[in-house]
Each structure stands twice: as C-alpha cells, then as structure tokens.
Amino acid sequence: MAKSFQVSVVSPESTVWSGEAEFVVARTTEGEIGVLADHEPVMAALTTGPVIIEHGNDKTTIGVHGGFLQILDNHVTLITDRAQIAEGGGRDAAAQLAADLQGMEQEADNR
C-alpha cells in the first residue's frame, strides 16, 4: 500500500474534504500536478477543473474554481474560491461542476 498524507480542501464556506490520501491530481495554471507522499514543497495557483483524491480503495472527485494549492511536510492544502464534491465521482462530472461554479461567480460579479 502506498504511503498516505493529509489532504484538506477548504472554501470560504467550509472544509469541503479532509482526510488521508495516497494520491491527488489537481489542475494549476502551469498544468496538471500529481501528488504522492513526500512530494517537494510547492505553491501553485489552481484553475477551474476537477481535483481527484485517491484514498484507500475510494476516489473522491471535487470541482473547484480558482484558489491555491500548497504542498508542505506531507500535507496538501487546497484553498479554493468555490468547491463542491461531484456526485458519482467522475472527472467529467467534476469538470462540469467546476464550470458551473465559475458561472455562479460570474453571475455574482455582474450584479
């Protein structure tokens, strides 16, 4: 079994997901990043898209819109403007959810 590390996905409203994981994939402004335990420290800006968290035999997919990713001392923190767990856990569902979150923000900005 792969070594695990702590992951937290936080939005202004709440902690969307928190727990131990073996692998995380997120989309940054520089491209996709895959994270395993003992990853080098990194700070990166997140873009709109899915975040995939593999933990045990399960996979959680979260749609996020904007924010930052920090990797430090086997703890991955995603601080995001908006985030929501995608029902069904699919990458396409999370991507659509992230686009919907982006649309909600644009509507709010236009008011």
C-alpha positions in Angstrom: 0.0 0.0 0.0 1.2 3.5 -0.9 2.3 5.9 1.8 -0.5 8.4 2.7 -0.5 12.1 3.6 -3.0 14.6 4.9 -5.3 16.5 2.4 -7.6 19.4 3.1 -9.9 21.1 0.5 -11.1 24.4 2.0 -13.5 27.0 0.7 -14.7 30.2 2.4 -17.9 28.4 3.4 -16.5 25.2 4.8 -13.9 22.4 4.7 -15.2 20.5 1.7 -13.0 17.4 2.2 -10.3 16.4 4.7 -8.5 13.2 5.3 -5.7 10.8 4.5 -4.9 10.2 0.8 -2.4 8.3 -1.3 -2.6 10.4 -4.5 -4.0 13.8 -5.5 -4.4 15.3 -9.0 -5.2 19.0 -9.5 -5.1 21.5 -12.3 -2.8 24.5 -11.9 -2.1 27.5 -14.1 1.1 25.6 -15.2 -0.7 22.3 -15.9 -1.8 19.2 -14.1 0.1 18.2 -11.0 0.1 14.7 -9.4 1.0 14.5 -5.7 2.3 11.4 -3.8 3.7 11.3 -0.3 7.0 13.1 0.4 6.4 15.5 -2.5 8.7 18.5 -2.7 7.2 21.7 -1.2 5.1 23.6 -3.8 2.8 26.6 -4.0 0.6 26.9 -7.1 -2.4 28.7 -8.4 -5.4 26.5 -9.1 -7.6 26.8 -12.2 -11.2 25.8 -12.7 -11.4 22.0 -13.0 -11.6 18.7 -11.2 -9.4 17.6 -8.2 -9.1 13.9 -7.8 -8.3 12.4 -4.4 -7.5 8.7 -4.1 -7.8 7.3 -0.6 -7.7 3.6 0.2 -9.9 1.9 -2.4 -12.0 5.0 -2.9 -11.8 8.1 -5.1 -13.3 11.5 -4.4 -13.7 14.0 -7.2 -14.2 17.7 -6.4 -15.0 20.5 -8.8 -13.0 23.6 -7.8 -12.9 27.2 -9.2 -9.7 29.1 -8.5 -7.6 29.3 -5.4 -4.2 27.9 -4.4 -2.5 24.6 -3.7 0.2 24.2 -1.1 2.3 21.1 -0.5 4.4 21.1 2.6 5.5 18.4 5.1 3.2 15.7 3.7 0.1 17.9 3.9 -1.7 19.1 0.8 -4.0 22.1 1.3 -6.2 23.4 -1.5 -7.7 26.8 -0.6 -10.3 27.5 -3.2 -12.8 30.2 -4.1 -15.6 27.6 -4.6 -15.6 23.8 -4.3 -18.1 21.0 -4.3 -17.8 17.2 -4.3 -19.0 15.8 -7.6 -21.8 13.3 -7.3 -20.8 10.0 -9.0 -17.1 10.8 -8.6 -16.4 11.1 -12.3 -13.9 13.5 -13.8 -16.4 14.8 -16.4 -19.0 15.5 -13.6 -16.4 17.4 -11.6 -15.3 19.4 -14.7 -18.9 20.4 -15.3 -19.4 21.2 -11.7 -16.3 23.4 -11.7 -17.6 25.2 -14.8 -21.0 25.8 -13.1 -19.2 27.2 -10.0 -17.3 29.6 -12.3 -20.6 30.6 -13.9 -22.1 31.3 -10.5 -19.2 33.6 -9.7 -19.5 35.5 -12.9 -23.2 36.0 -12.3 -22.5 37.3 -8.8 -19.9 39.7 -10.3 -22.4 41.0 -12.8 -24.9 42.0 -10.1 
